[in-house]
Amino acid sequence: MENIAREHSTDLVEKSQKGNQQAFGKLMGLWYQRIYNLAFKYFNDHDLAMEITQQTFITVHQKIDRLKNPEAFKCWLYKLALNHCRQEDRRQKRFTWISIFNMQQNSDEVEAFRIEENQGDQQETTQLLQLLIQKLPEEQRCVLLLKEYEGLKFREIAEALGISENTAKSRLYYALNHLKKGMEKYKYGIR
């Protein structure tokens, strides 16, 4: 199924590069949800995910004629999306004020998870996992999202992020280790 989607994308990319807007619309339709999902997992925010997805496809539309190898579209698309995620992340951090109140609020979030631990609610575990993913270092978060949520191969991740396959594997290992320790810390039974 993946090969069929890739071949179909390659054909649509080639047509889009020649100015076929209908082909670009189909290409966007094929990939829109996946890019939205990636951005949503990155930020855990619907509005930001929508904005990142739109920015990504605007960039694709503007630069698709510069893509030399249409078969590399998938990695190129993920690279663009992650670049937009990183830019937005940096922009938000520049305007985030750290205060005692924010620190107390984060502490309250963690405490809420501790209080709810006895309920065993899957939703609580999912929320904790999303919180822990947000706290991962950016390079680990990117690899984790591309591998675990998008199902990319290490070769594709390496290409999209401009790193070696071994670096991608290492970052995934550390990301999963951080998540495991975070889950253990809040007594969710992962040992």
ABEGO torsion letter per residue (X at the ends): XAAAAAAAAAAAAAAAAAGBAAAAAAAAAAAAAAAAAAAAAAAGBAAAAAAAAAAAAAAAAAAAAABABAAAAAAAAAAAAAAAAAAAAAAAAAABBBBAAAAAAAAAAAAAAAAAAAAGBAAAAAAAAAAAAAABBAAAAAAAAAAAAAGBBAAAAAAAAGBBAAAAAAAAAAAAAAAAAAAAAAGAGBX
